Amino acid sequence: MPIIPQYRPQNLSKSEFDERDRIVMGCAFASQNELGRLCDEQNYEKDVAARIRASGFSDVRTQVPIEVSHGPFRKEYRVDLIADDALYELKTVAALLCEHDVQVLNYAMMLNVNHGKLINFRPERVKGRLRFNAVPTQDRYRFLIDDAAWQPQAPECEEIVHLTKSFLADWGAYLDFRLYEQAIIFHFGGEAEVVHQAPMSRGGVDIGSTRFTRHTTNICFTVSGYSVRQRQRPHLIRQILHSPFRAMQWINFHQRNITFETLMKN
């Protein structure tokens, strides 16, 4: 499996994580109390790590790399903090969002641990949110592919299917859909070749441009992670109707379910 962390923590039980977490959160509160809530994320990261070490933790690591690869494709993630095998992602945002949950769960799955926690220093009082990874590594490779609505429009469309299946064979499912998207873009020549601002029009009236990813001149593709895919189809169709593309190839990742669908202009 070409997911290679620089350090692989032990998988902690809930009670083991909670024991460490009481100290880590105490250090986070102390850090905000002294530094205020307007500092940069790296300030809190370094300060909290120093406080945790001073509290007696034996192994405190920051910016821990995880490399994901497939052939020549390489992507590096960095985990903000691992303290005696407890995983944390630190934030300085107005409020924690779903995308932050996805990020910490992504790291937990790549490291095959059950727990990861978000800590946000921006609110008036530090906010923590524990996320539980309920997907064992072996289950990530038991994915389901639905390509009943897929209609290849060019040889490159077949390449996308083959590529996606090979990524899944290497990395498994459940990971952030943007990883698979970035790997597809890399295969077709990178962002400079694939990502385009395409003109949009309505009834002959120019209404500006929209970002599209394309793998041939007049066929684009999109990669998404919608939990309720059917709600998004009419909006994608409306988008393509006002674009210069004749078809859109749509790959949607939702947990173990990967769906390939072709959306035609008419």
C-alpha positions as CSV (number, residue, x, y, z in Angstrom):
1,M,0.0,0.0,0.0
2,P,1.8,3.2,-1.1
3,I,0.7,5.3,1.9
4,I,3.9,5.8,3.8
5,P,3.9,7.7,7.1
6,Q,7.2,8.9,8.5
7,Y,5.9,7.7,11.9
8,R,3.1,5.2,12.5
9,P,1.6,5.7,16.0
10,Q,0.1,2.8,18.0
11,N,-3.6,2.5,17.9
12,L,-5.0,3.7,21.3
13,S,-8.1,2.6,23.0
14,K,-10.7,5.2,23.9
15,S,-9.5,5.3,27.5
16,E,-5.9,5.6,26.5
17,F,-6.7,8.5,24.2
18,D,-8.8,10.2,26.8
19,E,-6.0,9.9,29.4
20,R,-3.6,11.7,27.0
21,D,-6.3,14.1,25.8
22,R,-6.9,15.6,29.3
23,I,-3.3,16.8,29.4
24,V,-3.2,17.9,25.8
25,M,-6.4,20.0,26.2
26,G,-5.1,21.5,29.4
27,C,-2.0,22.6,27.5
28,A,-4.2,24.0,24.7
29,F,-6.3,26.0,27.1
30,A,-3.1,27.3,28.8
31,S,-1.6,28.3,25.5
32,Q,-4.7,30.3,24.5
33,N,-4.9,31.9,27.9
34,E,-1.3,33.1,27.6
35,L,-1.1,33.9,23.8
36,G,-4.6,35.0,23.2
37,R,-6.8,33.7,20.4
38,L,-5.4,35.7,17.5
39,C,-2.0,34.1,16.9
40,D,-1.1,32.0,13.8
41,E,-1.7,28.2,13.9
42,Q,2.1,27.5,14.0
43,N,2.4,29.6,17.2
44,Y,-0.1,27.4,19.0
45,E,1.4,24.3,17.6
46,K,4.9,25.0,18.8
47,D,3.7,26.3,22.2
48,V,1.3,23.4,22.9
49,A,4.0,20.9,21.8
50,A,6.5,22.5,24.3
51,R,3.9,22.4,27.1
52,I,3.1,18.8,26.4
53,R,6.8,17.8,26.5
54,A,7.1,19.7,29.8
55,S,4.2,17.8,31.2
56,G,6.1,14.5,30.9
57,F,5.1,13.1,27.5
58,S,7.9,11.1,26.0
59,D,7.2,11.3,22.3
60,V,5.8,14.6,20.9
61,R,6.0,15.1,17.1
62,T,4.8,18.0,14.9
63,Q,4.3,18.3,11.2
64,V,4.5,14.5,10.7
65,P,4.7,13.6,7.0
66,I,2.5,11.0,5.3
67,E,3.4,10.4,1.6
68,V,0.8,9.0,-0.8
69,S,2.0,7.8,-4.1
70,H,0.9,6.0,-7.3
71,G,3.6,5.6,-10.0
72,P,5.1,9.0,-10.5
73,F,2.3,10.8,-8.6
74,R,3.3,12.0,-5.1
75,K,1.4,13.9,-2.5
76,E,2.5,14.7,1.0
77,Y,0.2,15.4,4.0
78,R,1.4,16.7,7.3
79,V,-0.2,15.8,10.7
80,D,0.0,18.8,13.0
81,L,0.6,16.9,16.2
82,I,1.1,13.4,17.5
83,A,1.5,13.2,21.3
84,D,2.4,9.8,22.7
85,D,0.4,8.3,19.8
86,A,-2.6,10.6,20.1
87,L,-3.4,12.4,16.9
88,Y,-4.4,16.1,16.7
89,E,-5.1,18.6,14.0
90,L,-4.9,22.3,15.1
91,K,-7.0,25.1,13.6
92,T,-7.4,28.8,13.9
93,V,-10.8,29.3,12.2
94,A,-14.1,31.0,13.2
95,A,-15.8,27.6,13.4
96,L,-14.9,24.0,12.7
97,L,-16.5,22.7,9.5
98,C,-17.2,19.3,7.9
99,E,-14.0,19.7,5.7
100,H,-12.0,19.7,8.9
101,D,-13.6,16.5,10.1
102,V,-12.7,15.0,6.7
103,Q,-9.1,16.1,7.1
104,V,-8.5,14.5,10.6
105,L,-10.4,11.3,9.6
106,N,-8.2,11.1,6.4
107,Y,-5.1,11.1,8.6
108,A,-6.6,8.6,11.1
109,M,-7.4,6.2,8.2
110,M,-4.0,6.6,6.6
111,L,-2.3,5.9,10.0
112,N,-4.8,3.1,10.9
113,V,-5.8,4.6,14.2
114,N,-9.2,4.9,15.7
115,H,-9.2,8.4,17.1
116,G,-8.2,11.9,15.9
117,K,-9.1,15.3,17.5
118,L,-9.5,18.8,16.1
119,I,-8.5,21.7,18.3
120,N,-9.6,25.2,17.4
121,F,-7.9,28.2,19.0
122,R,-9.8,31.0,17.4
123,P,-13.1,31.0,19.5
124,E,-13.2,32.8,22.8
125,R,-12.7,29.4,24.5
126,V,-10.7,26.6,22.9
127,K,-12.9,24.1,21.1
128,G,-12.1,20.4,20.7
129,R,-13.9,17.9,18.6
130,L,-13.1,14.2,18.7
131,R,-13.6,12.2,15.6
132,F,-13.8,8.4,15.6
133,N,-12.5,6.4,12.6
134,A,-14.8,3.4,12.4
135,V,-13.3,2.0,9.1
136,P,-10.6,-0.6,9.6
137,T,-7.9,-0.6,6.9
138,Q,-9.1,-3.9,5.4
139,D,-12.6,-2.5,5.0
140,R,-11.4,0.4,2.9
141,Y,-10.5,-2.1,0.1
142,R,-14.0,-3.6,0.1
143,F,-15.5,-0.9,-2.1
144,L,-18.4,-1.0,-4.5
145,I,-18.2,0.4,-8.1
146,D,-21.3,1.4,-10.0
147,D,-20.6,2.2,-13.7
148,A,-24.0,1.4,-15.1
149,A,-24.5,5.0,-16.3
150,W,-21.0,5.5,-17.7
151,Q,-20.7,6.0,-21.4
152,P,-17.1,6.5,-22.7
153,Q,-17.0,9.3,-25.1
154,A,-13.3,9.1,-26.0
155,P,-10.3,6.8,-25.1
156,E,-9.4,9.2,-22.3
157,C,-12.7,8.4,-20.6
158,E,-11.6,4.8,-20.3
159,E,-8.3,6.0,-18.9
160,I,-10.2,7.8,-16.1
161,V,-12.0,4.6,-15.1
162,H,-8.8,2.5,-15.2
163,L,-6.9,5.2,-13.2
164,T,-9.5,5.5,-10.5
165,K,-9.7,1.7,-10.1
166,S,-5.9,1.5,-9.8
167,F,-5.9,4.3,-7.2
168,L,-8.6,2.5,-5.2
169,A,-6.6,-0.7,-5.4
170,D,-3.6,1.1,-3.9
171,W,-5.2,3.4,-1.4
172,G,-8.6,2.0,-0.7
173,A,-11.8,4.0,-0.5
174,Y,-13.2,6.5,2.1
175,L,-10.3,9.0,1.7
176,D,-10.8,12.6,0.7
177,F,-12.1,12.6,-2.8
178,R,-9.7,15.5,-3.7
179,L,-6.8,13.1,-3.4
180,Y,-8.2,11.0,-6.3
181,E,-9.0,14.2,-8.3
182,Q,-5.5,15.5,-7.9
183,A,-4.0,12.2,-9.1
184,I,-6.2,12.2,-12.2
185,I,-5.2,15.7,-13.0
186,F,-1.6,14.8,-12.6
187,H,-2.0,11.9,-15.0
188,F,-3.4,14.1,-17.7
189,G,-0.6,16.6,-17.5
190,G,-1.2,18.6,-14.4
191,E,-3.2,21.7,-13.6
192,A,-1.8,23.8,-16.4
193,E,-3.1,21.3,-19.0
194,V,-6.3,20.1,-17.3
195,V,-7.8,23.0,-15.4
196,H,-9.5,25.7,-17.5
197,Q,-11.7,28.7,-17.1
198,A,-14.3,27.9,-19.7
199,P,-16.7,30.5,-21.1
200,M,-20.4,30.3,-19.9
201,S,-23.4,31.7,-21.7
202,R,-27.2,31.8,-21.4
203,G,-29.3,32.3,-24.5
204,G,-26.3,33.8,-26.4
205,V,-25.4,36.2,-23.5
206,D,-21.9,35.9,-22.2
207,I,-22.1,35.3,-18.4
208,G,-18.4,35.0,-17.7
209,S,-16.4,31.8,-17.1
210,T,-16.3,28.8,-14.7
211,R,-13.5,26.5,-13.6
212,F,-13.6,23.1,-15.3
213,T,-11.3,20.1,-15.4
214,R,-11.1,18.5,-18.9
215,H,-9.4,15.4,-20.3
216,T,-10.2,16.1,-23.9
217,T,-11.1,19.2,-25.9
218,N,-14.8,19.0,-25.5
219,I,-15.4,16.6,-22.6
220,C,-14.8,17.6,-19.0
221,F,-14.8,15.5,-15.8
222,T,-15.6,16.2,-12.2
223,V,-14.8,14.4,-9.0
224,S,-17.0,14.8,-6.0
225,G,-17.8,13.4,-2.5
226,Y,-21.5,13.9,-2.3
227,S,-23.4,11.8,0.2
228,V,-26.7,12.3,-1.7
229,R,-25.6,12.2,-5.3
230,Q,-29.0,12.5,-6.9
231,R,-29.5,16.0,-5.6
232,Q,-26.4,17.2,-7.4
233,R,-27.1,15.8,-10.9
234,P,-29.6,18.5,-12.1
235,H,-27.1,21.2,-11.1
236,L,-24.2,19.6,-12.9
237,I,-26.4,19.2,-16.0
238,R,-27.4,22.9,-15.8
239,Q,-23.8,23.8,-15.6
240,I,-22.7,21.8,-18.6
241,L,-25.7,23.1,-20.6
242,H,-24.3,26.6,-20.4
243,S,-20.7,25.5,-21.1
244,P,-18.8,24.7,-24.3
245,F,-18.5,21.0,-23.3
246,R,-20.7,18.3,-24.9
247,A,-20.4,15.9,-22.0
248,M,-19.2,15.6,-18.4
249,Q,-17.8,12.5,-16.8
250,W,-18.7,12.4,-13.2
251,I,-16.9,10.3,-10.5
252,N,-18.4,10.4,-7.0
253,F,-16.8,8.9,-3.9
254,H,-19.1,8.3,-0.9
255,Q,-17.6,6.0,1.7
256,R,-17.4,2.6,0.1
257,N,-19.5,3.5,-3.0
258,I,-17.8,4.8,-6.1
259,T,-20.1,5.8,-8.9
260,F,-19.2,6.6,-12.5
261,E,-21.8,8.5,-14.6
262,T,-21.9,10.3,-17.9
263,L,-23.9,13.5,-18.2
264,M,-24.7,14.5,-21.8
265,K,-25.5,18.0,-23.0
266,N,-28.6,16.8,-24.9
